[in-house]
Amino acid sequence: MNWERVWNVLRWVLAVLAAGFVGHFGRVLAEWIIHRRARRTEASSPERYAAELEKKRVKAQMKLEKKRIKAEAKRRKKEE
């Protein structure tokens, strides 16, 4: 058995394993980037923006209503 041949085979095996490793994680990275971009595009759509504005408006309106009720209760308590 010639050690030079064994070393040559081992080098090829290591090269194939390294290429597989790089290829796999490169593919995973590319899929992650595509998914992230799709999510960003979806998040910046006009419909989503309008829905977020409506949600904020409703939340602010509920907050004002809560303050008004609290102030009314406080005023009634003072009158007693």
N, C-alpha and C positions, 0 to 999 in steps of 0.2 A: 504494500500500500504506500503510495507516494503522498507525502504531506503537502506537497505543492498542489496536487489535485484536490485534496480535502479542503485546503484553505480557499481555493478557487470556488468550489461549490458553496462553502460557507459564506463567502463574500456575496455570491449571487442570491443566496437565501436571505441574507440580511438586507440586501438591496431591495428585494421584492417585498419583504416585510415593512421596510421603511416607506416604500412607495404606497403600500396599502394603508399604512397608518396616516400618511399625509393626505391621501385621497379621501379616506373616510372622514377625517376631521375637517377637511376642506369642504366637503359636501354638507356636513352638519352646519358649518359656519355659513355657507351660502344659503341654506334653508332658513337659518335663524335671521339673517339679514333680510331675506325676502318677506318673512313673516312680520318682522318689525316694521318694514316699509308699508306693508299692507295695512297694518294696524294704525300707523300714523295717517295714512291716506283716509282710512275710514273715520278716524277721530277728527279729521279736519274737514269733513264734508259739511255742506251748508245745513243739511237737515239736522245733523247732530249738534251743530252750533246753535241752531234755533231752539232745539229741545233743551239744551243746557241753559240758555237764556231764560226760557219759560220756567224751568225748574228754579232758577235763582229768583225770578220775579215772584213766584208763588211762595218761596221760602221767606222772602223779605216781607211779603204781604201778611203771612202768618205771624211773623215776628211783630209787626206793627199791631196786628189784632190782639196779640197776647199782651203787649204793652198797654194798649187801650183798656183791656179788661182789668188788668192789674191796677191801672190808675183809677178806673171807675170804682173798684173795690176799696181802694185806699180812700177815695173821696167819700164814699158812703160810710166808711168806718169813722172818719173825722166828723161827719155830721151827727153821729150818734152820741 
